[in-house]
Amino acid sequence: MTSSYNDLVNVASFWKKREYFDTERGNIAHYCRDCKKNVDVEVLNEELAKFRCLVCSGVHIATGTAVSLQEHYSKKR
């Protein structure tokens, strides 16, 4: 069985179907889960992807594109 890219993008577990994939999703961004906003970070360990928030000094940092972080963290839980 082979699958196309569209089959993988439209998996039901992604909560919604995407008919397209925008390759220009933005640069890498960092979201601090402690202060709940996009922040600049200090790199603690590049190999382990450990970062520290420069606003609140928290270490619970999510990394992704600006669009993906906004989509994920704007959902009501």
N, C-alpha and C positions, 0 to 999 in steps of 0.2 A: 504494500500500500504506500503510495506516495502522497504527499500533501503539498499544496501550494502555499505561498506566503499568505494569500487571502484567507485560506482555511485556518492558519495559525492566528491571524489577527482577529478573526471573528469567532473566537472561542467564547462560549456563553459565560464562562467564569470571569470574563473581563467586565461584567456588568452592563456593557453596551457594545453594540457592533460598530466597528469602524469600517467605513467603505473606502477609506484612503489612509495613507500613512504619510504625514508631512515630514520630509527629511530635514527641514529647517526648523527644528523644534527649539533652538536656542543654545546658548552656551551652558557649560556645567555651572550649576548653582548649588549652594549649601543652605539647608534649612535647619535651624536650631529647634529641636522639639521641646527644649526647656523654655525659651522665651517666645516661641511660636512665630518666627518670622525669618525671612531670608537674611542671611548675615555673611560677613566676611569671616574667614577662619584662619587660625594658625595651625600649620601642619605639625602634629606631634610625631607621627610615624607614617611616612609615605608608603612603605611596604604593606603595612596593616591598615592603611586608610583611616588613621585616627586623627581627628581634628578637634580643636577647641574653639568655641565661639568667642569672638573678640568683644561682644556686647555683655554677655552674662557669665563668661568663662565656663559654660556648660560643655559637656562632652557628648551629648546625645545629638549627633549631627547626621542628617540624611543628605545624601548626595545624589544629584540627578540633573536632568535638564530643568530649566525654569518652568516650562510647560508641564512636565510630568509631576514635579513637586506641587505645583499649584493645583493640578487635577486631583492628586492623591490627598493632600491635606485640606482641601476645601470641602471634601465630602463630609456630610454630617454623619456622625457615628452614633 
